[in-house]
Amino acid sequence: MQTKPFRIGTRGSPLALAQASETRARLMVAHGLPEEMFEIVVLSTKGDRITDRALSEIGGKGLFTEELEDQLLSGDLDFAVHSSKDMPTKLPEGLFLSAFLPREDVRDAVVGRTAPTLKELPHGATVGSSSLRRQALIRRIRPDINVITFRGLVDTRLRKLADGEVDATLLAFAGLKRLGKPEIPTELLDPSDFPPAPAQGAICIESRIGDTRVNDLLDAINDRDTFDAVSCERAFLGALDGSCRTPIAGLATVEGDAIRFAGMILTPDGSRWHDVEIEGSRTEAAVLGARAGGTVRSAAGSDFFDSWN
Ligand SMILES: NCc1[nH]cc(CCC(=O)O)c1CC(=O)O
């Protein structure tokens, strides 16, 4: 019987801490263990330290995970809790995504100051978002809107909004709910015309391949539906090799034994896009996602990607 606490790695942002606490709470219930059996270890990552530039400019994915992964590999941590959306499609050798918690609401939320909805914002309004996908999707619907890069913690963004720097901002509804702010959105965007990022709203746990003591512990809180849906979405992203400069959206939903996936790639100005819908058995979740990626890639042609890379 193990008596040393499990060491849970996380970033220190309020959202990351909420996600680590939720994971610990689920493990305590699933295994009837006391809180002292889980030590939450907070690490600062490059992504946390560099806040004045868009992530795609400073190297994109991996910026929020590197420090945590180094400590997983060295054995200083037993597992790490992440927003799946922030995870690179390729993980360091020896690590894997061992479990997913039940997914939160996948939708993007508008927080509007001068109007509640994207459609009602004044002509030429300014919207803050540093996500290439949100920027492109906003421009697709409202080419007149001026989208500006807007990074930082949720509270920082909401303060900038209140200060009048922008007319509106977009955030993941999942994050707002986890931070105890479900009342903040003025509009929730329908995934059929404003599709979320692959893996949005899903918390994942990363651990060492072959560490059966830890992986058996985590298996008890794994949500199969979320696991399959996010595997499909990440395979779509992987097939497009997410050069971080391409706006990519994708959402899979599981119904019984079936999985349905809808994905989209766009030009950053939102003037052109390609979408795909695919359905199949959930046992093939990753294969379907990769196939959907191949479909939009060939439909778009290489000049679609070359036009801004
Ligand atoms: N890149 C930041 C990030 N990573 C995960 C979330 C939200 C929570 C989630 O999607 O699980 C956010 C903030 C946002 O997009 O508003």
The ligand as an SDF file (V2000), in Angstrom:
LIG
                    3D

 16 16  0  0  0  0  0  0  0  0999 V2000
   -5.3410   28.5880  -24.6830 N   0  0  0  0  0  0  0  0  0  0  0  0
   -5.8610   28.9530  -23.4010 C   0  0  0  0  0  0  0  0  0  0  0  0
   -6.9500   28.0540  -22.9560 C   0  0  0  0  0  0  0  0  0  0  0  0
   -6.7860   26.7230  -22.8870 N   0  0  0  0  0  0  0  0  0  0  0  0
   -7.9620   26.1600  -22.4590 C   0  0  0  0  0  0  0  0  0  0  0  0
   -8.8640   27.1890  -22.2690 C   0  0  0  0  0  0  0  0  0  0  0  0
  -10.2620   27.0570  -21.8340 C   0  0  0  0  0  0  0  0  0  0  0  0
  -10.6970   25.7510  -21.2690 C   0  0  0  0  0  0  0  0  0  0  0  0
  -10.7930   24.6240  -22.2620 C   0  0  0  0  0  0  0  0  0  0  0  0
  -11.0110   24.8350  -23.4720 O   0  0  0  0  0  0  0  0  0  0  0  0
  -10.6750   23.4830  -21.8000 O   0  0  0  0  0  0  0  0  0  0  0  0
   -8.2280   28.3970  -22.5620 C   0  0  0  0  0  0  0  0  0  0  0  0
   -8.7780   29.7500  -22.4780 C   0  0  0  0  0  0  0  0  0  0  0  0
   -9.7760   30.0880  -23.5650 C   0  0  0  0  0  0  0  0  0  0  0  0
   -9.7130   29.5560  -24.6770 O   0  0  0  0  0  0  0  0  0  0  0  0
  -10.6420   30.9400  -23.3180 O   0  0  0  0  0  0  0  0  0  0  0  0
  1  2  1  0
  2  3  1  0
  3  4  1  0
  3 12  2  0
  4  5  1  0
  5  6  2  0
  6  7  1  0
  6 12  1  0
  7  8  1  0
  8  9  1  0
  9 10  2  0
  9 11  1  0
 12 13  1  0
 13 14  1  0
 14 15  2  0
 14 16  1  0
M  END
$$$$
